[in-house]
């Protein structure tokens, strides 16, 4: 039998580091050269056309036909100068990936390249073959993509990609971007209203995002020799190596040469596209790494993250490597997350989460800090639902991933400030800053970045001038998580504004009115604040006492999509209709079921076609050896014991695989999607996956190394 493992290992010895050509000595000389954004538009469009475009982006005004044609001509000229021959609306359907349909600029009838404004603004891809949750039937194929002018166009090869939304013929969203853009408008309106309590000149507030993307890298030949990595993006079997991450020697260590060349290469491609990647390093687990995107406007940051992952996959192929974005590709090692560092910035460039040396300005800081904490308290289950998936279910709750209980980390000093504000809130208005001093607000500037320690076990942590949401999985499109975060914070900001206005109408001085509402919010939400070890058994018990939900599985988490409170939230601000939320709920349930179905089938395939044949062959070899020894009057008890143990695990593996398949046949007959997802979780995953894996991993130890066909963890993880 051909052993792909040894074939891949033999080739591994001859693989060389591919040299990387740096385009220029300074990044600034090539940054954004393959992107066509606002700077390029301002340089190529007439002042009048550019003003109309800016109004369309900032105020949502419709782009008229003449303006669209002028922009299309400028875009075409830029594209032609880059050797681009095709264009595509680049969108984010509910698959979680990106999609594109390429059309040529060349018009066969006229014999020249053409690009009309109508082609820029809108296209009509097939809307029936993407997940729609029942919004579209197979015979209802019409769907529309519409240009999002706020996100820069970019070049991939010879194709111009135009970031777009994707909606059905009926106008319902079939993508992640449409609700996100709506949520950005909502939080802009809510946050601007609150900022105007402090500064009447604030004209807008925009959410900002910096993303930390974790990932694993393995040799492509070794990955291709593992059907589970090919089909699932994770290993369903694999015994933990003698050295994993216990020595803590990989984190921030010297980057392996092949990986370093790959990092340099994909960073160059990303920087050309205008993606502001800034940091690269080894992560905690062997074979695990991280790339960080600098802060950008939230919508652009998410587009850039989706694009970055595509770039990484493409460049990895060039280096004969495979990038794994699965949240838990290797058992008993750290999983991969995508930490979302979220903040709000005013039209004046002020980060509302940045403490300052001014006590008056710190009231603005406290207002947004307290309101965000209150929002997490109100909508923690929805925030948990926004990160729910089969992969993240494997990751959350251990190995440095945050737990499934949502809580907020503020740090001892900030907690003390909030406690003091709650206790001393009833103050009389005095001249100057005496009120702030009595409240303890003047002490906030002492809380510099280094004084708010990071809690790696916290799902939602304040880290000096931003909130870090750490529950999102590495393979996720974080657009929906950020939509939820924008929306729930906006909701509480609107409530705060309304309460403050009512107090002002009653004659309460504005600053005291704000403080009074903040005290109310602090009291209402204090149970969500927790600074301790979120992994501890004590916290699980304490969280239950506090009434904080611990939603451990995906089907239960996804129920929050259609919970009455959350449906009302989305409908109230016209971000998603009930039908759109129900569609997403059904798509995610179906995706969860399919992922577990694939995993179960891969387990069966590997068990029956890889592990059992070599285990039985090796067992027979040992039996022959034992028989020969016995014929010579010798008996080796250790050999007989090994035969018995191998026999035991062969039987255990076969028995559990057979039982799982019988159970799967029953579960597949279940008509109700929610019930089917629950049965797949409890009756397939929980009942059989670990048991099957245990037997397979034990056989990996016993069977001789020469016979084993699947690349082992020690070979996959320690790439040099």
DOLUM-128987 format. One record per residue: y, z, x of N, C-alpha, C in turn; residue in one letter. Coordinates in steps of 0.2 Angstrom, whole numbers, plus 5000, padded with zeros to 4 digits. Layout:
N
YZXYZXYZXA/...
This chain:
720
499450005004500050005000500650005004X/501149965003501749955007502150015006X/502350045011502750115011503450095013X/503850095007504550075008504950125012X/504750185011505050245015505050225022X/504450215025504450205032504750135034X/504750095030505150025031505850045032X/506150085027506850095027507050145033X/506550195035506750235041506750195047X/506250145048506250105054506850065055X/507150035050507750005050508350045051X/508350105049508850155050509050165058X/508550165062508650175069509050115072X/509050055069509449995072510049985069X/510250025064510950015060511450035065X/511949995065512550005070513150025065X/513650055068514250075065514650015065X/514849995059515249935058516049945060X/516249905064516949925066517449905061X/517949945060518449935055519149915058X/519449855055520049835058520649865054X/521049895057521649925054522149875053X/522449865047522949805046523649815050X/523849875051524449885055524449955058X/524849975062524850035065525150095061X/525550075056525850115051525550105044X/525350155040525150145033525650115029X/526250135030526850115026526950035027X/526650005032526749935033526249895028X/525749925026525349885021525149925015X/525449985014525350015008525549975002X/525149964997525349934991525349854991X/525149824996525249754997524849714992X/524349744989523949714984524049734977X/524649764976524849794970525449764968X/525549744961526149724958526449774953X/526849814956527149864951527849864950X/528149914949528849914947529349894952X/529149914958529549884964529549814965X/528949784964528949714965529249674959X/529249704953529549674947530249674947X/530549734950531249744951531549684956X/531149674961531349624966531249554963X/530849544959530749474957531049454950X/531149504945531449484939532149494939X/532449454934533149464933533349534931X/533949554932534149624930534049634923X/534249584919534149594911533449604909X/532949564912532249564910531949634913X/532149654919531949714921532149774917X/532749774914532949824910532549834904X/532449774901531949764895531249794896X/531049784902530349804904530349884905X/530849904908530949984909530950014902X/531349984897531450014891530750014887X/530349964888529749954885529250014888X/529350024894528850074897529150144895X/529750164895530050224894530150244887X/530250194883530350214876529950174871X/529450144874528950114869529150054865X/529750024868529949964864529549904865X/529449854860529049804861529349744865X/528949714870529149664874529149594870X/529749564870529849504866529549444870X/529449394867529149334870529449304876X/530149304876530449274882530349324888X/530449384887530349434892529649434895X/529149424890528449424893528349364897X/528649304895528549244898528849244905X/529449284906529749284912529349334917X/529049384914528649424918528049394921X/527749354916527149314918527249264923X/527849234923528049184928528049224935X/528349284935528449314941527849344944X/527349364939526749384941526349324944X/526349274941525949214943526149194950X/526849194951527049174958526849214963X/526849284962526549334967525849324968X/525449314962524749304963524549234967X/524949184966524849124969524949134977X/525449174978525549184986525049224989X/524649254985524049294988523349264987X/523449194985522749164985522349174978X/522649204973522349234967522249174963X/521649164960521449104956521349124948X/521149184947521049214941521349274939X/521349294932521649354930521249384925X/521249454924520849484920521149554917X/521149564911521349624908520849674910X/521049724914520549784916520649844912X/520149864909520149914904519549964905X/519650014901519150074902518750094895X/518250054894517850064887517550134888X/517250144882516950214881516250214885X/516150174890515550174894515650224900X/516350244901516550284906516750244913X/516550184913516650134918517250094917X/517350044921517949994919517649924917X/518049884914517749824912518249764913X/518049704914518549654915518249584913X/518649534910518349464909518849424912X/518649384917519049344921519249274918X/519849254918520049184916520449154922X/520349084922520749054927521449034926X/521849034931522549014930522548934929X/522048904931522048824931521948804924X/522448754922522348724915522148654916X/521548644914521248574915521648514912X/521948524907522348474903522948454907X/523348504910523948484913523848474921X/523248504923523048494930523448544935X/523748594932524148644936523948714934X/524248764938524048834936524648854931X/524348884925524848914920524648984919X/525149024917525049094914525649114910X/525449114903525949124898526049204897X/526649224894526749294892526249314887X/525949274883525449294878524849314881X/524649274887524049294891524149364894X/524749374897524849434900524749494896X/525049484890525149544885524549564881X/524149504880523549524876522949474877X/522349494877521749454877521249484872X/520749444871520249454865519549454868X/519349514871518649514873518149534868X/517549524868517049544863517049614862X/517149634856517249714855516549744852X/516049694851515449724848514949754853X/514949734859514449754864514649814868X/515249844867515349904870515249964865X/515150024868515050084863515650084858X/515450094852516050104847515950164842X/515250184842515150244838515150224830X/515050164829515050134822515650104820X/516250104824516850074822516750004822X/516349974826516249904827515449884826X/515349834821514649814821514549754825X/513849734826513749684831514049614828X/514049604822514349544819515149544819X/515449604820516149614820516349614828X/516449554831516549554838517249564840X/517749554836518449554838518649624841X/518949614847519249674850519849654854X/520349694855520949664859521049714865X/521249684870521549714876522249704876X/522649754877523449744878523649774884X/524149744888524349764894524749834894X/524549874898524949934899525449924905X/526049914903526549894909526749954913X/526550014911526750074915526250084921X/525650044921525250054927525249984931X/525249984938525349924942524749884941X/524849814941524349764942524149764949X/523549734950523249744957522849684958X/522649664964522249614966521549644969X/521049614966520349624969520049554970X/519949544977519749474979520249424977X/520049374973520449314970520649324963X/520649394961520749404954521349454953X/521749434948522349484947522049524941X/522049594942521849634937522449674933X/522449674927523049694923522749754919X/523049814921522749874917522949874910X/522449884905522549874898522249924894X/522449934888522149974883521649924879X/521149954875520649914872520549944865X/520749904860520749924853520349874849X/520049904843519649854839520149814834X/519849774831520249724826520649774821X/520449824819520749874815521249914818X/521349914824521849954828521550014831X/520950034829520650094832520450094839X/520550144843520450144850519750144852X/519550094857518850094859518850104866X/519350144869519350154876519650224877X/519750244884519950314886520750304886X/521050254888521750244890522150254884X/521950224878522450234872522550304870X/522050344869522250414867522650454873X/522450434879522850464885523550444884X/523750384883524450364883524850404877X/524450404872524750444866524850514867X/524450544871524450614873525050624878X/525150574882525750584887526450584883X/526450544878527050534873527150604870X/526650634868526650694864526850754868X/526650764874526850814879527550804882X/527650744882528350724884528850754879X/528750744873529150764868529250844867X/528650874868528550944867528850974873X/528750954879528950984885529750974886X/529950914884530650904885531050954880X/530850964874531151004869531251074872X/530751104875530751164878531151174885X/531151114889531551114895532351114893X/532451084887533151084885533451154883X/533051204882533251274881533651294888X/533451264893533651284900534151234903X/534051174901534451114904534551064899X/535051054896535151004891535150934893X/535150924900535150854903534450824904X/533950864903533250844904533150784898X/532950724901532850674896532150654895X/531650674900530950674899530550714903X/529950724901529450764906528850724906X/528550714912527950684913527450724916X/526850714914526250754917526050714923X/525950754929525750734935525050754937X/524650714941523950734942523850714950X/523450764953523150744959522450764959X/522050714961521250714960520950724967X/520450774967520050784972519350754970X/519150704973518550664972517950684977X/517450724974516850734978516350684977X/515950674982515350614982514850634988X/514250604987513750604992513650534994X/513450525001513350455004512650465007X/512250415005511550405008511450335011X/511050325015510850255018510550215012X/510850155011510650105006509850095006X/509550085012508850065012508450125009X/508650185011508250245009508450255001X/509050244999509150244992508750194988X/508650134990508350084987507550104987X/507350144991506650164991506450224987X/507050244983506950294978507150274971X/506650254967506750234960507250274956X/507150344957507650384954508350374956X/508550364962509150354964509450294961X/509050244961509250174958509350174951X/508950214947508950214940509450264937X/509450324941509750384938510350404942X/510450384948510950404953510850474955X/510250504954510050574956509350574958X/509150624961508350634963508050674958X/507550654955507250694950506650744953X/506450724959506050764963506350764971X/506050814974506250814981506250894983X/505850904988505850974990506450994995X/506651054994507251074998507051075005X/507551045009507351045017507451115020X/507151125026507151185029507951205030X/508351155032509051175033509451135027X/509751165023510151135018510851155019X/511251195015511951205016511951285018X/511451315020511451385021511851405027X/511851365032512151385038512951365038X/513151335032513851325031514151285037X/513751245040513951205046514251135044X/514151115038514351045037515051045034X/515251095031515951095028516551085033X/516951035033517451025037517251005044X/516550995045516350975052516550905054X/516250895060516350825062516050775058X/516450725056516150675051515650625054X/515050615052514650565055514950495056X/514750465061515050405063515050345058X/514450335055514450285050514850305044X/514850365042515250385036515950375038X/516150395044516850395046517150325046X/516750275048516950205047516950185040X/516550205036516550185029517150215026X/517350285027517950315025518550275027X/518650255033519250215036519250155032X/518750125031518750055027518950065020X/518650105016518850115009519550135008X/519750185013520450205013520950155014X/520850105018521250045020521350005013X/520749995010520749955004521149984999X/521050054998521350094993522150094994X/522350105000523050105002523350035001X/523049985002523249915000523449904993X/522949944989523049934982523549984979X/523850024983524350074981524050134979X/523450154981523150214979523250264984X/523650314983523850364988523350414991X/522850384994522350434997522550465003X/522450535004522750565009522350615013X/521750635010521350685014520650655014X/520250665019519550655019519250715023X/518650735021518250785025517550795022X/517150825026516450845024516550905019X/516150895014516050945009515550995011X/515351045007514951105008514251075009X/513951035005513251015006513150955011X/512650955014512550905019512450835015X/512850785018512850725015513350715009X/513750765009514350775003515050765007X/515450735003516150725006516650725001X/517250725003517850724998518450675000X/518750644995519350604996519850634991X/520450644993520950664989521550614988X/521750614981522250564979522950614979X/523450594982524050624981524350624974X/524850664972525050664966525450604963X/525250584957525550524954525650544947X/526050504943526050504936525350504933X/525150544928524450554926524050494924X/524450444921524050384918523850344925X/524350334929524250294935523650324940X/523750394940523250434944522550414942X/522450414935521750404932521550334933X/522050284932521850214934521650214941X/522050244945521850234952521150274954X/521050324951520350354952519750314950X/519850274944519350234942519250174947X/519850144949519850094954519550114961X/519750174963519550204969518750204970X/518450224964517750234964517450164965X/517750114961517450044962517550014969X/518150034972518250014979517750044984X/517550114983517150144987516450114986X/516150104981515550074980515450004983X/516049964982516049894986516049904993X/516449944996516449955003515849985006X/515550035002514850065004514350005005X/514349965001513849905001513949865008X/514549855010514649825016514449865022X/514449925022514149975027513449995026X/513149955022512349975020512250045018X/512750075014512750145012512750135004X/512550195001512550204994512950264993X/513550254988513950314986513650344980X/513550404979513250444973513750484970X/513950464964514450504961514150554955X/513550554955513150594950513350664952X/513450704946513650774947513150824951X/512550804950512050844954511450804956X/511550764962511050714964510450744968X/510650814970510050844974510050914972X/509450934971509251004968509351054973X/509651114971509751174976510251164981X/510751114980511251104984511951094979X/512551104982513151094978513151024974X/513351034968513550964965514150944966X/514350884963515050854965515450854958X/516050884960516550884954517150834956X/517650834951518250804952518750844950X/519050884954519550934953520250904951X/520450924945521150894942521650944943X/522150924948522750964949523350944945X/523450974939523950954934524550994934X/525150954933525750994932526250944928X/526850974927527350934923527950934927X/528250874927528850864931529450834926X/530050864927530550844922530950784925X/531350754921531750694923532150704930X/532350764931532650784937532250794943X/531550784942531150794948530850864949X/531050914944530850984944530150994942X/529651024946529051044944529051114940X/528951114933529051174929528551224931X/528051214935527651264937527751294944X/528351274947528551294953529051354953X/528851414955529251474955529851464960X/530451484959530951474963531351544965X/531851534969532251594971532751614965X/532751584960533251594954532851624949X/533051684947532751724941532851684935X/533351654934533451614928532951554927X/532851524933532451464933531751484932X/531551554935530851574934530751594927X/531251594922531051604915530751534913X/531051484915530751414914530051414916X/529851434922529251434925528751474921X/528951534919528551584915528451554908X/528851524905528751494899528251444899X/528251394904527651344904527051374906X/527051424911526451454913526051494907X/526451534904526151574898525951534893X/526351474891526151434886525451394887X/525451374894524751344896524151394895X/524251454897523751504896523551514889X/524051514885523951524878523551464875X/523751404877523451344875522651344877X/522451364883521751374885521451424881X/521751474879521451524874521351494868X/521751454865521651424858521151374858X/521051334864520651274863520151274869X/519951334871519451334877518751294875X/518551304869517851264868518051184868X/518651164866518751094866518851064873X/519151114878519151094885518451094888X/518051134886517351134888517051074886X/517151054880516850984877517050924881X/517650924883517950864886517650854893X/517250894896516850884902516050884901X/515850884895515150884893514850824895X/514250824898513850764900513150784902X/512650744903512050764905512050784913X/512450744917512550764924512950824925X/513450834921513850894922513450964920X/513050954915512551004912512151034918X/511950984923511551004929511951044934X/512651024934513051054939513351124937X/513651124931514051184930513651254930X/513951304933513651364932513351394939X/513351354944513051384950513251334956X/513051354962513251324968513951294969X/514351344968515151334968515451294963X/515051274958515351244952515551294947X/516051284944516351334939515751344933X/515851404930515351424925515551384918X/515051394913515251364907515651404902X/515851464905516351504901517051484904X/517451464899518151444901518551504902X/518951514908519351574909519951544913X/520451584914521051564918521151614923X/521251584929521351624935522151624937X/522451684937523151674939523351714946X/522851754948523051794954523351864952X/523251914956523451984955524151984954X/524551954958525351964957525551934951X/525351874949525551844943525351884937X/524751904937524451954931524952014931X/525152044936525552094936526252084933X/526552024934527152004932527051994924X/526551964922526451954914526352014911X/525952064914525852134911526552164911X/526952164916527652194916528052164910X/528052094910528452064904528152084897X/527552094897527252114890527552184889X/527452224894527652294893528452304892X/528752274896529552284896529952234892X/529652204888529952144885530552164880X/530552224877531052254873531652274877X/532052234879532652254883533252234879X/533752264881534452254878534752204883X/535152154880535452104884536052134888X/536052114894536552144898536852084902X/537452094905537752034909537352024915X/537451954917537151944924536351934923X/536051954929535351944929534952014928X/535352064925535052134924534452124920X/534452084915533852074910533252054914X/533352004918532851974922532552024927X/532952064930532752114934532252174931X/532552194925532152234921531452214919X/531452144918530752114916530352104922X/530552104928530152094933530152014935X/530551974932530551904933530851884939X/531351934942531651914948531151924954X/530551954953530051964958529551894959X/529651854955529151794955529251754962X/529851744964529851704971529451734976X/529251794976528751824981528051784981X/527951754975527251724974527251654977X/527251654983527251584987526451564986X/526351504989525751474988525151514991X/525251544997524751585000524551644997X/525051664993524951734989524451724983X/524351664981523951654975523251624977X/522851674979522251654982521851614977X/521351564980520951524976520351554974X/520151544968519551574965519051514964X/518551504968518151444968517751444961X/517651504959517251514953517551504946X/518251494947518651494940518751414938X/518551404931518651344929519351314928X/519851364927520551334926520951384930X/521251364936521551414941522251394942X/522751444942523451424944523451434952X/523651384955523651384963524351374966X/524751404963525451414967525951374963X/525851314961526351264958526051214953X/525351234951525051184947524351224945X/524051194940523451214937522851164940X/522351194942521751154944521151164940X/521051114936520451114931519851084935X/519351134936518851114941518151104937X/518151094931517551084927517351014927X/517850964928517650894927517150874932X/516750824930516150804934516450744939X/516050734944516250684949516250614946X/515750604941515650534939516050524932X/516450574930516750564924517450524924X/517650494919518250464918518650524915X/519150554919519450614917519950604912X/520050544909520550524904520550574898X/519950584896519850624889520050694891X/519850724897519950794898520750804899X/521050754902521750754902522150744896X/521850704892522150694885522050764881X/521550794882521450864878521950914881X/522050914888522450964891523150954889X/523350884889524050874887524150894880X/523750874876523750884868523850964867X/523351004870523351074868523951114870X/524151094876524851124879525451104875X/525451034873525951014869526051054862X/525451064859525351094853525651164854X/525551204859525851274860526551264862X/526751214865527451214867527851194860X/527651154856527951144849528051214845X/527451254845527451314842527951364845X/528051364852528451404855529251384853X/529351324853530051294852530251314845X/529751304840529851324833530051404832X/529651444836529751514835530451534838X/530551504844531251524847531851504843X/531751444840532351414836532451464830X/531851484827531951534821532351594823X/532151624829532451684831533151674833X/533351614836534051594837534451594831X/534151564826534451554819534651624816X/534251674818534351744816534851784820X/535151744825535651784829535351814836X/534751804837534451824844534751784849X/534951814855535151774861534551734863X/534751674865534151624867533651654872X/533951684878533451704883533051754880X/533251804876532851854873532351824868X/532551774864532151744860531551714863X/531651684869531151654873530651704875X/530951764878530551814881530151854875X/530451854869530051884863529451844862X/529551774862528951734860528451734866X/528651734872528251744878527751804877X/528051864875527751924875527151914869X/527351884864526851874859526251824861X/526451774865525951734868525451774873X/525751814877525451854882524951894879X/525151934874524651974870524151934867X/524251884864523751844861523251814865X/523451794871522951764876522751794882X/522851864882522651894888521951904890X/521551894885520751894886520551834889X/520851784890520651724893520751734901X/521151774903521351784910520851824913X/520551794919520051834923520051814930X/520151864935520151844942519551854946X/519051884943518451904947517951854948X/517351874949516751824951516551804944X/516651734943516451704936515651694936X/515351704942514551694942514251754940X/514551814940514151874940513951884933X/513351924932513051944926513551984922X/513952024926514452074922514952034918X/515151974921515651934918515351904912X/514751884912514451854906514451904900X/514351964902514352014897515052034894X/515452034899516152054898516451994893X/516351934895516551874892516351874884X/515751894883515451904877515851954873X/516052014876516452064872517052034871X/517351994875518051964874518051914868X/517451884866517451834862517451764865X/517351764871517451694874516751664874X/516751594871516151564871515851544877X/515151544878514751524883514351464881X/514551404881514251344879513851314885X/513251324885512851304891512551234891X/512451204885512151134884512651084881X/512551024883512950974881512950954873X/512450954869512450944862512950994859X/512851064861513251114858513951104859X/514151084866514851074868515151014864X/514750964863515050904860515250914852X/514950964849515050984842515850994842X/516151014847516851034847517250964845X/517050914846517350844845517550844838X/517050864833517150864826517250924823X/517450974827517651044824518251034820X/518351064814518951054810519551074813X/519551124817520251144821520451084826X/519951054829520151004834520250944831X/519950924826520050864822520850864819X/521050924817521750934815522250924820X/522050954826522450944832522650874834X/522050834834522150764836522550724830X/522350744824522650704818523450724818X/523550784819524250814819524750774823X/524550754829524950714833524750644834X/524350624830524150544829523850524836X/523450564839523150544845522550504844X/522150534840521450504837521350524830X/521150474826520950494819520250524819X/520050554813519450584813518850534814X/518950474812518450424813518350404821X/518950404824518950394831518550454835X/518750514833518350574836517650574835X/517450554828516750554826516350504830X/516750444831516450384835516250414842X/516750444846516650474852516150524853X/516050564848515550614847514850584847X/514750534843514150494842513950454849X/514450424852514350394858514150434863X/514450494864514250544869513550574868X/513350584862512750614860512150554862X/512350494860511850444861511750434869X/512350434873512350434880511950484883X/511950544880511650604883510850594882X/510650574876509950554874509650504879X/510050454880509850394884509750414891X/510250454894510150484901509550524902X/509350564897508750604897508150564896X/508150514892507650464891507450434898X/507950404901507850374908507550424913X/507850484913507650534918506850544917X/506650554910505950564909505550514911X/505750444909505350394911505250384919X/505850394922505750394930505350444932X/505350504929504850564931504150534930X/504050504925503350474923503150424929X/503650374930503450324934503350354941X/503750394944503650424951502950464951X/502850504946502250544946501650504946X/501650454941500950414941500950354946X/501450334948501450274953501550284960X/501850344962501950364969501650424971X/501750484967501550544969500750554968X/500550544962499750554961499350514965X/499450444966499050404970498950434977X/499550454980499550474987499250544988X/499350584983499050654983498250644982X/498050604978497350594977497050564983X/497350514986497050484992497050544998X/497550584998497550635003496950685002X/496950704996496450754993495750724995X/495650664994494950634996494850635003X/495350625007495250625014495050695017X/495350745013495250815015494450825013X/494250805007493650815005493050785009X/493250725012492750695017492750735023X/493350755025493350795031492950865030X/493050895025492650955023491850945023X/491750885020491050865019490750855026X/491050825030490850805037490750875041X/491250915040491150985044490551025041X/490451015034489851055031489251025034X/489150955035488550925037488450945044X/488950965048488850995055488751065055X/488651095049488551165049489251205050X/489751175049490451205050490751205043X/491151255042491551265036492251285037X/492751245035493451265036493751295030X/493851355029494051385023494851365021X/495251355026495951335025495951265022X/495451215024495451155022495251155014X/494751195013494551205006495051235001X/495451285004496051315001496551254999X/496651215004497151165003496951114998X/496351094998496051054993496151084986X/495951144985496051174979496751174976X/497251194981497951194979498251124977X/498051074981498251004979497950984972X/497251004971496950994965497351024959X/497551084960497951124955498551084953X/498951064958499651034957499550964954X/499050934956498850864953498750874946X/498350924944498150934937498750954933X/499150994936499751024933500250964932X/500350924937500850864936500650824931X/499950804931499750754926499750784919X/499550844918499550874912500250884909X/500750904913501450904910501750834909X/501650784913501850724912501650694905X/500950704904500650684898500950714892X/500950784892501250824887501950804885X/502350794891503050774890503150704886X/502650654888502750594885502550594877X/502050644876501850654869502450684865X/502750724868503350764865503950714864X/503950664869504550614869504450574863X/503850554862503650504856503850534849X/503750604849503950634843504650644842X/505050664847505750664847506050604846X/505850544848506150484847506150454840X/505650484836505650474829506150504825X/506550554828507050594825507650554823X/507850544817508350504815509050524816X/509150594815509750624816509950624823X/510550604825510750594832510850664835X/511150714831511350774834510650814835X/510250814830509550844831509150814836X/509150754837508850714843509050744849X/509750744850510050774857509750844858X/509750884853509550954854508850954856X/508450914852507750914854507550884861X/507950834863507850814870508050864875X/508550904873508750964878508251014878X/508051044872507551094872506851084873X/506651024870505951004870505750964876X/506150934879506050884884506250914891X/506950924891507250944898507051014900X/507151064895507051134897506351144898X/505951114893505251134893504851094899X/505051034901504551004905504850984912X/505550964912505850944918505650984924X/505851054924505751094929504951104931X/504551104926503851114928503551054931X/503750994929503550934932503750924939X/504450944940504750944947504350994952X/504251054949503951104953503251074956X/502851044952502151024954502250964959X/502750914958502850864962503150884969X/503550934969503850954975503350994979X/502951034976502351064980501951014983X/501750964980501350904983501650874989X/502350874988502650844994502550885000X/502450955000502350995005501650985008X/501150975003500450975005500250905008X/500450855005500250785007500550765014X/500150735018500350715025500950675024X/501450685029502050645030501950575030X/501450545033501250475034501150445027X/500850485022500650455016501250455011X/501750495012502250505006502650445006X/502750425000503150355000503850364998X/504150424996504750434994505150464999X/505750435001506150465006506350545005X/506250585009506350655008507050675009X/507250735007507950765007508150765014X/507750785019507950785026508150725029X/507850665026508050595028508650575025X/508750585018509250565014509950595016X/509950665018510550705018510850705025X/510450695030510750705037510850645040X/511250605038511450535040511850545046X/511650505052512050505058512250435060X/
